[in-house]
């Protein structure tokens, strides 16, 4: 049986220092993460109630890396959020 980590830590970018619990995860970790960042991202991480007025401010990209035998997500880049298209009238 493979040894699965109980958590993974994020380094750099907007989630620097965040540790994500993996104890219930059954699937392999994705190589790349594209995460929408908003004020609600930080509310969620701080166990605070979410608010409806939290538009996406950026897209953070993290890559799964192994450092000294330990998997972690390292910050790669941040991009502006995609513009939502409205239907032509």
N, C-alpha and C positions, 0 to 999 in steps of 0.2 A: 504494500500500500504506500503510495507516495506521501511525502511529508508536505502538508499544506500549511502555509503560514496562517496565523490567526488574524493578522491585520496586514495592511500595506500602507506605507507612508508616502505622501506627496512632497516633492522638493521643488522649490521655485514657484514662480507665478502666483496667482491669486489663492491657491489652496496650500501654499507652503506650510508644512508642519502638520497638516491634517492627516490623521490616521483613520483609515476605513476598516471597519470590522469585516472580516471574511469568514468568520467561524461557521456560518450557515451556507456558504457558497459551495456549489457542486461543480460548476463549469470552470474551464480555464479562464484566466484573465485575458481581456483583449489587449493586443499589442499597442493600439492607439486609442486614446479617449478624446472625444470632441465634446466638451462640456459647455453648456450655456451658462454664463455667469450673470447674476442679477443680485439685487439686495436680498432676495429670497434665498439665494445660495447661502449667504452668511447667516440668515435667520434659521435656516434648516440645520446648519452645522452647529449653531448655538442653542438648539432646541427651543427656539422662539416661534410664535405663531406666524404663519405666512400671511402676506398681504397681497391683494389683487393688483396693486399699483406698482408692480416691480418688473418693468420691461428688461429684456436682455440687454446688457451693456457691452458684452464681449463674448467671444468664443475662445475658450482656453484649450490648447492641445497639449496632451501629456503622452509620453511614450514609456512603455514598460521597459525597465532596464534592470539588469542584475549587477549589483555592486558588492564585491566581497561575498558572493554567494547568497545575497539577499535581494529579492525582488522589490522594486519601488517604482513609482511613477515620477519621471523627471519632466519638468516643464520644457516645452519645445517652442511654442509661440502663442501669441494672442492675435485674434483678428476681430474686425468690426463685425457685428451681427449682420446677417443677411437682411436686406430690406424686404418687408412683407409686400407682396404685390396685391393690389386691389383689382377686382374685376372691372373691365371697361364697361361703361354704361352708355 
